[in-house]
Amino acid sequence: MEKLVLNYRVIIEPDVRVGTNEKCFTAYCPTLGIADDGSSIDEALESIKEGIECFIEALIKEGKEVPKPDNLSEGVVSGVTIELSGKPQISPL
């Protein structure tokens, strides 16, 4: 059986679990609107991969179109520095 390989961009960031304040990592796939977490980067990546596979399989089962995969060679991830007047209260997250 022939297999189709689909690539989707995943962003992983450090996070804190609500209720326990336990450190974790949140993985997010913007194209599909899916997020999951894990105690480590590898665990978060594995969790989001399973979520993506489940989501795509459900779309296929329902006869719906699968969102176009991301071109992983395109796009830029960057940071932005801003300067604020005064001392606003900053969230600890």
Secondary structure, 3 states (H helix, E strand, C coil): CCCCCCCCCCEEEEEECCCCCCEEEEEEECCCCEEEEECCHHHHHHHHHHHHHHHHHHHHHCCCCCCCCCCCCCCCCCCCCCCCCCCCCCCCC
